[in-house]
Amino acid sequence: MRQLSFIFISLVLLATINACREELYVIPSYNQDTGAQPTQGNIVGMYVLNEGNMGSNKASIDYLDLNDNNPTVYYKKNIYSERNPKVVKELGDVGNDIQIYGSKLWIVVNVSNKVEVATVDSSKRITQINIPNCRYLAFKDGYAYVSSYVGPVRIDKNAPLGMVYKVDTVDFKKKDSVVVGYQPEQLCIVDNKLYVVNSGGYRAPNYDHTVSEIDLTSFKEIRKINVGINPHLCQVDKYGQIWVTTRGNYNNIPSRIYWLAKNKNQQYETIDSIDTPVSGISIVGDSLYFYGSAWNNATATNVISYGLINVKTHQRISTNLFTSPQINTIKMPYGIIVNPISRDFYLMDAKNYVSSGSLLHFKADGTFDWEVQTGDIPGHATFVYKRKTN
């Protein structure tokens, strides 16, 4: 869930008060044939997590079948509830992250205060891990790390400090936790350190503006690194730089993207930022693909943009990747993921936040390929790789 604008906050408040699902029933999955031919490669599929509007209990998972044994590429909508019919309330309320670690599929369900674990090959549920107001995942050496707002879902100037939980990926038990900044968001790991951005989103206008550095051996916060206000995402490039997006205050402080690099003491520090709104990113090689959705409360306007940043030169570069006419049909870009092998890419469109969204596929040169209908508010995705055989 990304509180990017006045519109979205309004939806949150309305949904918290009024929304509920009056009937509990399993909506069957169905296939959509893209008509595209699959290509041989190590990527055989992609899971898409649909957040679902808060309060509607409509988080769902779709699956893009890229297996080259099939004649065409198929998109399977709403597979989780069908394959897990005995799970009460299906996936839950507001899906916020989805990742694969080993043979397990991990799904963060934010407002339901849980992390679901399922099998990668069948998406059959294995277990549920209860974590309050959980947000994002990272993995290393047999452990999952989960960021958590800790407190209830509400705007509150006295909202508590957040935490990162350490979970064993074998027995699925919580082993430890560490206090970080306010309303922590995405995490990234470099060497034996974990970095989590602290947004302070519930404490607006007194946003947080830090990145917590955690030593994974002691599982203690070592220090905080200053960035812009209201940070959200962090990803690491091939040079070891950490890229952090900030959302600003939706008024006179705009969204930006910062990069952090190690100094002579081998500690990360903020080097500089690029003055462009960035809401979603995907890094492949030297290229950082992004979209921006810059909402301004004062003018009640939302400016959408797309682009490419060279992570080596730290410059926004000219590109024709986002010039297809179909780009302009996207109402609300909400997710982006780039195939790290072939560099074709996918954009997710949340549309009006309350009805089915879309997944659009573009070839590596930006040529539009196909579009399918998704669940409500598609925002997160992860590739499924071909299993290695002995």
C-alpha positions as CSV (number, residue, x, y, z in Angstrom):
1,M,0.0,0.0,0.0
2,R,1.5,3.3,-1.0
3,Q,0.0,6.5,0.5
4,L,1.0,8.6,-2.4
5,S,-1.8,11.1,-2.5
6,F,-4.8,12.8,-0.9
7,I,-7.0,10.5,-3.0
8,F,-5.4,7.4,-1.6
9,I,-5.5,8.6,2.0
10,S,-9.2,9.4,1.5
11,L,-9.8,5.8,0.2
12,V,-7.9,4.5,3.2
13,L,-10.0,6.4,5.7
14,L,-13.3,5.6,4.0
15,A,-12.4,2.0,3.7
16,T,-11.3,1.7,7.3
17,I,-14.7,3.0,8.4
18,N,-17.1,1.4,6.0
19,A,-15.6,-1.3,3.8
20,C,-16.1,-5.0,4.3
21,R,-16.9,-8.0,2.2
22,E,-20.5,-9.0,2.9
23,E,-20.1,-12.4,1.4
24,L,-17.2,-14.8,1.7
25,Y,-16.9,-17.1,-1.4
26,V,-14.1,-18.3,-3.5
27,I,-13.9,-16.5,-6.8
28,P,-12.5,-19.1,-9.4
29,S,-9.4,-18.3,-11.3
30,Y,-9.5,-17.9,-15.1
31,N,-7.0,-17.8,-17.9
32,Q,-6.3,-15.1,-20.3
33,D,-4.4,-16.0,-23.5
34,T,-2.0,-13.2,-24.4
35,G,-1.4,-14.7,-27.8
36,A,2.4,-14.2,-27.4
37,Q,4.8,-17.1,-27.9
38,P,6.9,-18.0,-24.9
39,T,10.7,-17.8,-25.4
40,Q,13.2,-20.3,-24.0
41,G,15.0,-19.2,-20.9
42,N,15.5,-19.6,-17.2
43,I,12.4,-17.5,-16.3
44,V,9.3,-19.7,-16.5
45,G,6.7,-17.5,-14.8
46,M,5.9,-14.4,-12.8
47,Y,3.6,-14.0,-9.7
48,V,1.7,-10.7,-9.5
49,L,0.4,-9.5,-6.1
50,N,-2.7,-7.3,-6.2
51,E,-3.0,-5.2,-3.1
52,G,-6.8,-4.8,-3.1
53,N,-8.4,-1.7,-1.7
54,M,-8.0,-1.3,2.1
55,G,-10.9,-2.8,4.0
56,S,-12.2,-4.9,1.0
57,N,-10.2,-8.0,1.9
58,K,-9.4,-8.4,-1.8
59,A,-5.7,-9.0,-1.9
60,S,-5.1,-11.6,-4.6
61,I,-2.3,-13.4,-6.6
62,D,-2.2,-13.8,-10.3
63,Y,0.3,-15.9,-12.3
64,L,1.9,-15.3,-15.7
65,D,2.8,-18.6,-17.2
66,L,5.9,-18.2,-19.4
67,N,6.8,-21.9,-19.7
68,D,8.1,-22.6,-23.1
69,N,6.3,-25.9,-23.1
70,N,3.0,-24.0,-23.8
71,P,2.1,-22.7,-27.2
72,T,1.3,-19.2,-25.9
73,V,1.8,-17.1,-22.8
74,Y,-1.2,-17.4,-20.4
75,Y,-2.2,-15.1,-17.5
76,K,-4.0,-16.9,-14.7
77,K,-6.0,-14.5,-12.5
78,N,-6.8,-15.1,-8.8
79,I,-5.1,-18.4,-8.3
80,Y,-4.4,-18.2,-4.5
81,S,-8.0,-18.5,-3.3
82,E,-8.8,-21.3,-5.7
83,R,-5.8,-23.3,-4.6
84,N,-6.4,-22.6,-0.9
85,P,-10.2,-22.8,-0.5
86,K,-10.0,-23.6,3.2
87,V,-8.1,-20.4,4.1
88,V,-10.5,-18.1,5.8
89,K,-10.9,-14.7,4.1
90,E,-8.6,-15.9,1.3
91,L,-5.3,-14.0,1.1
92,G,-6.4,-11.1,3.2
93,D,-6.4,-7.3,3.3
94,V,-3.8,-5.3,1.3
95,G,-1.0,-7.3,-0.2
96,N,2.2,-5.3,0.1
97,D,5.1,-7.5,-1.0
98,I,5.8,-10.8,-2.7
99,Q,9.1,-12.6,-3.0
100,I,10.6,-16.0,-3.6
101,Y,13.2,-17.6,-1.4
102,G,14.3,-21.1,-2.3
103,S,11.2,-23.2,-3.0
104,K,8.9,-20.9,-0.9
105,L,6.7,-18.0,-2.0
106,W,6.4,-15.2,0.7
107,I,3.6,-12.7,0.7
108,V,3.2,-9.7,3.0
109,V,-0.5,-9.0,3.8
110,N,-0.2,-5.6,5.5
111,V,-3.6,-4.8,7.1
112,S,-4.2,-8.5,7.9
113,N,-1.0,-8.3,10.0
114,K,0.5,-11.5,8.5
115,V,3.0,-13.0,6.2
116,E,1.7,-15.9,4.1
117,V,4.2,-18.7,3.0
118,A,3.3,-20.9,0.1
119,T,5.0,-23.3,-2.3
120,V,6.5,-21.7,-5.4
121,D,5.4,-24.5,-7.8
122,S,1.7,-24.6,-6.7
123,S,1.1,-21.6,-4.5
124,K,-0.4,-24.0,-1.9
125,R,-0.3,-22.4,1.6
126,I,2.3,-23.7,4.1
127,T,1.8,-21.4,7.0
128,Q,1.0,-17.9,8.3
129,I,3.4,-15.7,10.4
130,N,1.7,-13.0,12.4
131,I,3.5,-9.7,12.2
132,P,1.7,-6.4,13.0
133,N,1.3,-3.9,10.1
134,C,4.0,-5.7,8.1
135,R,5.4,-4.0,5.0
136,Y,8.4,-5.5,3.1
137,L,10.7,-8.6,3.0
138,A,14.4,-9.3,2.5
139,F,16.3,-12.6,2.8
140,K,19.8,-13.8,3.7
141,D,21.4,-17.0,5.0
142,G,18.1,-18.8,5.9
143,Y,16.4,-15.8,7.5
144,A,13.6,-13.5,6.3
145,Y,13.6,-9.9,7.5
146,V,10.2,-8.2,7.7
147,S,9.7,-4.5,8.2
148,S,6.8,-3.5,10.4
149,Y,5.0,-0.3,11.4
150,V,4.1,-2.0,14.7
151,G,1.2,0.3,15.4
152,P,-2.4,0.3,14.0
153,V,-3.2,1.6,10.5
154,R,-4.0,5.3,11.1
155,I,-2.5,8.8,10.7
156,D,-1.1,9.5,14.2
157,K,1.5,12.1,15.2
158,N,2.3,9.8,18.2
159,A,2.7,6.6,16.1
160,P,5.3,4.3,17.6
161,L,8.8,3.5,16.2
162,G,8.8,0.6,13.8
163,M,10.6,-2.7,13.9
164,V,12.3,-5.3,11.7
165,Y,11.5,-8.9,12.6
166,K,13.9,-11.8,11.9
167,V,12.1,-15.0,10.9
168,D,13.6,-18.5,10.4
169,T,12.8,-19.7,6.9
170,V,12.8,-23.4,8.0
171,D,10.5,-23.4,11.1
172,F,8.9,-20.0,10.3
173,K,9.3,-18.8,13.8
174,K,10.2,-15.2,14.8
175,K,13.7,-15.3,16.3
176,D,14.4,-11.7,17.0
177,S,13.4,-8.1,16.4
178,V,15.0,-4.6,16.4
179,V,13.6,-1.2,16.8
180,V,14.3,1.2,13.9
181,G,12.7,4.5,12.7
182,Y,9.1,5.5,12.2
183,Q,7.0,3.5,9.7
184,P,9.9,1.5,8.0
185,E,9.4,0.5,4.4
186,Q,11.6,-1.4,2.0
187,L,14.7,-3.2,3.0
188,C,17.9,-4.1,1.2
189,I,21.0,-6.1,2.3
190,V,24.6,-5.5,1.5
191,D,27.3,-7.9,2.9
192,N,26.3,-8.4,6.5
193,K,24.3,-5.2,6.9
194,L,20.6,-4.6,6.5
195,Y,19.3,-1.2,5.5
196,V,15.7,-0.2,6.0
197,V,14.1,3.2,5.0
198,N,12.0,4.9,7.6
199,S,9.2,6.9,6.2
200,G,7.3,8.4,9.2
201,G,4.2,8.3,6.9
202,Y,1.8,8.1,9.8
203,R,3.3,11.2,11.5
204,A,2.7,13.6,8.6
205,P,3.8,16.4,8.3
206,N,6.6,15.3,10.7
207,Y,8.0,12.6,8.3
208,D,11.1,10.6,9.0
209,H,14.1,11.0,6.7
210,T,16.5,8.2,7.7
211,V,17.8,4.8,6.7
212,S,18.6,2.5,9.6
213,E,21.7,0.4,9.3
214,I,21.5,-3.0,11.1
215,D,24.3,-5.4,11.8
216,L,22.9,-8.9,11.0
217,T,25.2,-10.7,13.4
218,S,24.2,-8.8,16.5
219,F,20.9,-7.7,15.0
220,K,21.3,-4.2,16.5
221,E,20.8,-0.9,14.8
222,I,24.2,0.7,14.3
223,R,23.3,4.1,13.0
224,K,21.0,6.1,10.9
225,I,21.8,7.7,7.5
226,N,19.9,10.9,6.5
227,V,18.1,11.1,3.2
228,G,15.1,13.1,2.0
229,I,11.8,13.1,3.9
230,N,9.3,10.3,3.6
231,P,11.5,7.6,2.0
232,H,9.9,4.5,0.5
233,L,12.0,2.1,-1.6
234,C,15.6,1.0,-1.6
235,Q,17.4,-1.2,-4.1
236,V,21.1,-2.1,-4.6
237,D,22.8,-1.9,-8.0
238,K,25.7,-3.9,-9.3
239,Y,28.2,-1.4,-8.0
240,G,27.0,-1.7,-4.4
241,Q,25.2,1.6,-4.4
242,I,21.9,1.9,-2.6
243,W,19.2,3.8,-4.3
244,V,16.5,5.3,-2.1
245,T,13.3,6.9,-3.3
246,T,11.6,9.7,-1.3
247,R,8.0,10.8,-1.6
248,G,8.4,14.4,-0.2
249,N,5.4,16.0,1.5
250,Y,3.0,16.0,-1.5
251,N,3.2,19.8,-1.4
252,N,6.3,22.0,-1.6
253,I,8.9,19.2,-1.1
254,P,8.9,17.0,-4.2
255,S,9.7,13.3,-4.6
256,R,13.3,12.6,-5.5
257,I,15.7,9.7,-5.7
258,Y,19.0,9.5,-3.7
259,W,22.0,7.3,-4.0
260,L,24.2,6.1,-1.2
261,A,27.8,4.8,-1.6
262,K,30.6,3.7,0.8
263,N,33.1,6.3,2.0
264,K,36.7,5.7,2.8
265,N,35.7,4.1,6.1
266,Q,33.5,1.6,4.2
267,Q,30.3,3.2,5.6
268,Y,27.4,4.2,3.5
269,E,26.7,7.9,3.2
270,T,24.2,9.9,1.1
271,I,26.1,11.2,-2.0
272,D,23.5,13.1,-3.9
273,S,20.0,13.0,-5.4
274,I,18.4,13.4,-8.8
275,D,15.6,15.9,-9.0
276,T,12.9,13.8,-10.6
277,P,9.8,12.2,-9.1
278,V,10.3,8.4,-8.6
279,S,7.6,6.1,-7.3
280,G,8.6,2.7,-8.5
281,I,12.0,1.3,-9.7
282,S,13.6,-1.8,-11.2
283,I,17.4,-2.0,-11.7
284,V,19.0,-4.2,-14.3
285,G,22.7,-3.8,-15.1
286,D,23.5,-0.1,-15.4
287,S,19.9,0.9,-16.0
288,L,17.4,2.0,-13.4
289,Y,13.9,1.9,-14.9
290,F,11.4,4.1,-13.1
291,Y,8.0,5.7,-13.1
292,G,6.9,8.7,-11.1
293,S,3.4,9.5,-9.9
294,A,3.7,12.9,-8.2
295,W,0.6,13.9,-6.3
296,N,0.3,17.5,-5.0
297,N,-2.2,18.2,-2.3
298,A,-2.3,22.0,-2.9
299,T,-3.2,21.7,-6.6
300,A,-5.0,18.4,-6.5
301,T,-3.0,17.2,-9.5
302,N,-1.1,14.1,-10.3
303,V,1.8,14.2,-12.7
304,I,2.9,10.8,-14.2
305,S,6.3,10.3,-15.8
306,Y,8.6,7.4,-16.9
307,G,12.4,7.3,-17.4
308,L,15.8,5.6,-17.2
309,I,18.7,6.5,-15.0
310,N,22.3,5.3,-15.6
311,V,23.4,4.1,-12.2
312,K,27.1,4.5,-13.1
313,T,26.9,8.1,-14.3
314,H,24.0,9.0,-12.0
315,Q,22.3,10.8,-14.9
316,R,18.8,10.5,-16.3
317,I,19.3,9.4,-19.9
318,S,17.2,9.9,-23.1
319,T,15.3,6.9,-24.1
320,N,12.5,5.7,-26.4
321,L,11.4,2.9,-24.1
322,F,8.3,4.8,-22.8
323,T,7.1,6.3,-26.0
324,S,4.6,3.6,-27.0
325,P,1.0,5.0,-27.3
326,Q,-0.2,2.3,-24.9
327,I,1.9,4.0,-22.1
328,N,-0.6,6.9,-22.3
329,T,-3.5,4.6,-21.6
330,I,-2.1,3.8,-18.1
331,K,-4.3,5.6,-15.5
332,M,-2.2,5.0,-12.4
333,P,1.2,3.3,-12.7
334,Y,1.7,1.2,-9.6
335,G,4.4,-1.3,-10.3
336,I,7.3,-2.0,-12.6
337,I,9.5,-5.1,-13.1
338,V,12.2,-5.7,-15.7
339,N,13.3,-9.1,-16.9
340,P,17.0,-9.2,-15.9
341,I,17.9,-11.5,-18.8
342,S,16.0,-10.2,-21.8
343,R,15.2,-6.7,-20.5
344,D,11.6,-6.8,-21.6
345,F,9.5,-5.1,-18.9
346,Y,6.0,-5.0,-17.3
347,L,4.0,-2.0,-16.0
348,M,1.1,-2.4,-13.6
349,D,-1.9,-0.1,-13.8
350,A,-4.0,0.4,-10.6
351,K,-6.6,2.4,-12.6
352,N,-9.2,3.7,-10.1
353,Y,-8.0,1.7,-7.0
354,V,-11.4,-0.1,-6.6
355,S,-11.7,-2.3,-9.7
356,S,-9.6,-4.6,-11.8
357,G,-6.2,-3.3,-12.9
358,S,-4.0,-4.2,-15.9
359,L,-0.6,-5.7,-16.6
360,L,1.1,-4.4,-19.7
361,H,4.1,-6.1,-21.4
362,F,6.7,-4.2,-23.4
363,K,9.5,-5.7,-25.4
364,A,13.1,-4.7,-24.6
365,D,13.0,-1.8,-27.1
366,G,9.8,-0.4,-25.6
367,T,7.4,-1.9,-28.2
368,F,4.0,-2.7,-26.7
369,D,3.3,-6.5,-26.7
370,W,0.1,-7.3,-24.8
371,E,-2.2,-6.3,-21.9
372,V,-4.2,-8.4,-19.5
373,Q,-6.7,-7.8,-16.7
374,T,-5.4,-8.3,-13.2
375,G,-6.9,-8.2,-9.7
376,D,-7.5,-4.9,-7.9
377,I,-4.4,-2.6,-7.5
378,P,-1.6,-4.7,-9.0
379,G,1.6,-3.4,-7.5
380,H,4.2,-6.1,-6.9
381,A,5.7,-9.0,-8.8
382,T,8.4,-11.6,-8.7
383,F,9.9,-13.9,-11.4
384,V,9.9,-17.7,-11.1
385,Y,13.1,-19.3,-12.3
386,K,13.5,-22.7,-13.8
387,R,14.6,-25.2,-11.2
388,K,18.2,-26.5,-11.5
389,T,18.4,-30.2,-12.1
390,N,21.4,-32.3,-10.9
